[in-house]
């Protein structure tokens, strides 16, 4: 079963979920563009950029949430089994988001904050900054 999540980078869960279900496959979609969170070039290598791209049935567009403790989640790629990660644990705005091996480091963990309309912001546990689309990728 695949569900659609929408990012603002916020995500929309189907109405039956007050909190996201873990170990369920999702598409994570940008609210403003309708494009999906995507592993660039469908790569399975660590360090590859996470981008937005047209939604397809390809596994590099499909994600699951895994409990990471502290109310946070790992966001895991179906294709690579790696998680999204803030590159080099950057605390700067506009930092690159990559896929990396799942670690206990906070730059691999994400909080989901409910906002109006049934959406959720995706926030780095490490920096407290929201996952966002680079203005050049619109």
C-alpha positions as CSV (number, residue, x, y, z in Angstrom):
1,X,0.0,0.0,0.0
2,X,1.4,3.4,-0.9
3,X,0.1,6.7,0.5
4,X,0.8,10.2,-0.7
5,X,2.4,12.7,1.6
6,X,2.7,16.3,0.5
7,X,5.5,18.6,1.7
8,X,5.5,22.3,2.1
9,X,7.8,21.0,2.6
10,X,4.9,19.8,4.5
11,X,3.2,16.5,4.2
12,X,-0.4,15.6,4.1
13,X,-1.5,12.3,5.6
14,X,-4.7,10.6,4.7
15,X,-7.4,11.7,7.1
16,X,-7.3,8.4,9.2
17,X,-3.8,9.3,10.4
18,X,-3.3,11.8,13.2
19,X,0.4,10.9,13.2
20,X,2.2,9.2,10.3
21,X,2.3,5.5,10.2
22,X,5.8,4.0,10.2
23,X,6.8,1.1,8.0
24,X,4.3,2.2,5.3
25,X,5.5,3.3,1.8
26,X,4.8,6.9,0.9
27,X,5.3,9.4,-1.9
28,X,6.4,12.7,-0.4
29,X,5.2,15.5,-2.6
30,X,6.0,19.2,-2.5
31,X,2.8,21.1,-1.9
32,X,3.6,24.0,-4.2
33,X,4.8,21.9,-7.2
34,X,3.2,18.4,-6.8
35,X,6.6,16.9,-7.4
36,X,8.0,14.0,-5.4
37,X,11.0,13.8,-3.1
38,X,13.5,11.9,-5.2
39,X,17.0,10.4,-5.1
40,X,18.8,12.0,-8.0
41,X,19.5,9.7,-10.9
42,X,17.9,6.8,-9.0
43,X,21.3,6.2,-7.4
44,X,21.9,3.8,-4.4
45,X,25.2,5.5,-3.5
46,X,25.6,7.5,-0.3
47,X,26.1,11.3,-0.8
48,X,23.7,11.6,-3.7
49,X,21.4,14.7,-3.7
50,X,17.8,14.5,-2.7
51,X,15.8,16.6,-5.2
52,X,12.2,17.1,-6.3
53,X,11.1,15.4,-9.5
54,X,8.1,14.3,-11.4
55,X,6.3,11.5,-9.5
56,X,6.6,8.0,-11.0
57,X,6.3,4.5,-9.7
58,X,10.1,4.3,-9.5
59,X,11.5,3.2,-6.1
60,X,13.7,6.3,-5.8
61,X,10.4,8.3,-5.3
62,X,9.1,6.0,-2.6
63,X,9.8,6.4,1.1
64,X,8.9,5.1,4.5
65,X,9.1,6.6,8.0
66,X,11.0,4.7,10.7
67,X,10.9,5.7,14.4
68,X,14.2,7.3,15.3
69,X,13.3,8.1,18.9
70,X,12.8,11.5,20.6
71,X,9.6,11.9,18.5
72,X,11.7,11.9,15.3
73,X,11.8,9.7,12.2
74,X,14.2,8.4,9.6
75,X,12.9,8.9,6.1
76,X,14.1,5.8,4.2
77,X,14.3,5.3,0.4
78,X,12.7,2.2,-0.9
79,X,15.4,1.9,-3.6
80,X,18.6,2.3,-1.6
81,X,17.4,1.7,2.0
82,X,19.3,4.9,2.9
83,X,17.8,7.9,4.7
84,X,17.7,11.6,3.9
85,X,20.4,13.4,5.7
86,X,21.6,17.0,6.1
87,X,25.0,17.0,4.4
88,X,27.9,17.5,6.8
89,X,25.4,18.2,9.6
90,X,25.2,21.8,8.2
91,X,23.3,24.3,10.3
92,X,23.1,26.8,7.4
93,X,19.9,27.7,5.5
94,X,20.0,26.1,2.0
95,X,22.1,23.1,3.1
96,X,22.2,20.2,0.7
97,X,20.0,17.1,1.6
98,X,21.6,13.8,0.6
99,X,20.9,10.1,1.1
100,X,23.2,8.4,3.6
101,X,23.4,5.3,5.7
102,X,21.1,5.3,8.6
103,X,23.0,6.5,11.7
104,X,22.2,7.7,15.2
105,X,23.3,11.2,14.2
106,X,20.7,13.9,14.5
107,X,21.2,15.1,10.9
108,X,19.5,11.9,9.8
109,X,16.5,12.4,12.0
110,X,13.4,14.5,11.2
111,X,10.5,15.9,13.2
112,X,7.0,16.3,11.7
113,X,5.1,19.4,12.9
114,X,1.4,19.7,12.2
115,X,0.4,22.9,10.4
116,X,-3.0,24.1,9.1
117,X,-5.0,22.1,6.6
118,X,-3.7,18.6,7.6
119,X,-0.2,19.3,6.5
120,X,3.1,18.7,8.3
121,X,6.4,20.4,8.1
122,X,9.5,18.2,7.9
123,X,12.1,19.6,10.3
124,X,15.7,18.6,10.8
125,X,16.3,17.4,14.4
126,X,19.9,18.6,14.1
127,X,19.3,22.2,12.9
128,X,15.7,22.8,13.6
129,X,15.3,24.0,10.0
130,X,12.5,22.9,7.6
131,X,13.1,20.7,4.6
132,X,12.5,23.1,1.7
133,X,12.9,23.2,-2.1
134,X,15.8,25.2,-3.4
135,X,14.4,28.2,-5.4
136,X,16.3,27.0,-8.4
137,X,14.5,23.7,-8.5
138,X,11.0,25.1,-8.8
